[in-house]
Amino acid sequence: MTAKTVSSEPPARTGLRQALLAPVRLAMGIVDIPMRGWQKLTGLNGMAGVFLAPNMLIFTVFVLLPLVINFIYSTTSGSAIFLQNRTYVGADQYRILFDCRSYLDPSTCAADTFWAAVRNTAVFVVFQVTVMLIAALATALILNRELSNRGFWRAVFFFPVLLSPVVVGLIWKWILQREGLLNYALSPFGFEPFSWLSDRFWAFFFAVFVSVWAHMGFYALILLAGLQAIPRDLYEAAAMDSARPTRIFRRITLPLLMPNLIVVLVLALIRAVQIFDEVFVLTGGGPGTSTMYITQYIYETGFASSLRNPGLASAASILMGIVLVILTLIQLGVSSRNEKKGARQ
């Protein structure tokens, strides 16, 4: 005996749902007609290319084409924007960038501001990445412990990552200005108001500090995932052997966390080389050019300067792009090696 399935849904609601779904079914039916034709022409396997085509078109228009145009700009000179109004000069822009008696002394270079920005970026990358790794690792180790309200503290450390870099720069600029919150907090202790962002040392210090504060949560999350993947049995065995915490860290935690640390290192390097938003809002590249980094140099040279030179800016961006490609290839190589190592284990 077959029992009829009785719907508990009222007829009025069923009719409303059918009415709402009717346009969707109509649209899907219309789309289905050309899709069936494409499938007959390309076969079932060729449909993957059909679905990828819109994404590839967007990628070509907004990524590949600008890269090609940028390279063409780097072979021209002048301040005009349109290519038909610019003069072809070949590799002259690159020769200008590399015209130096000593690359360690930007004042001896034809493009002295470019090499000052390169030097500033190199110093910034060394300090920022080092501090970032130490802070992210320490944060991950703390958050991996059995803490009360551990989820809350993880959210607190990750929250700055969700903020826009411009918002981060504006917040810290308000804190660090002469009439800002930091001077107000120090005034009861007898400190005179100080222009933190007008001093070369403190401007650099806070550029590093703010960038670490803004992005540390992301890297700490990657390291925390690596820590949680380490088998607990190893720590229990080390505790039974009465191993000291420092020895456990050096012999168990650090070696097993090394793949995550390398990924964090490469990602932090790529982000540090491209630093712009928060530092530009915070210091504007000053005082002088002490916190002008390579991305700001490209922006200033190509768009903001009264002596605008899009060709020189394009050449500088091509060189920076080569550095980023090298760092990306390193990251892909490390990730591939870790995957093969994990597969063998």
Secondary structure as UniProt FT lines:
FT   HELIX           11..59
FT   HELIX           60..64
FT   HELIX           65..73
FT   TURN            74..75
FT   STRAND          76..77
FT   HELIX           83..85
FT   STRAND          87..88
FT   TURN            90..91
FT   HELIX           92..97
FT   TURN            103..104
FT   HELIX           106..108
FT   TURN            110..111
FT   HELIX           112..143
FT   TURN            148..149
FT   HELIX           150..162
FT   HELIX           165..176
FT   TURN            178..179
FT   HELIX           181..186
FT   HELIX           187..189
FT   HELIX           196..198
FT   HELIX           200..228
FT   HELIX           232..240
FT   TURN            241..242
FT   HELIX           245..248
FT   HELIX           249..253
FT   HELIX           254..273
FT   HELIX           277..283
FT   TURN            284..285
FT   TURN            288..291
FT   HELIX           294..299
FT   HELIX           300..304
FT   TURN            306..307
FT   HELIX           310..344
//
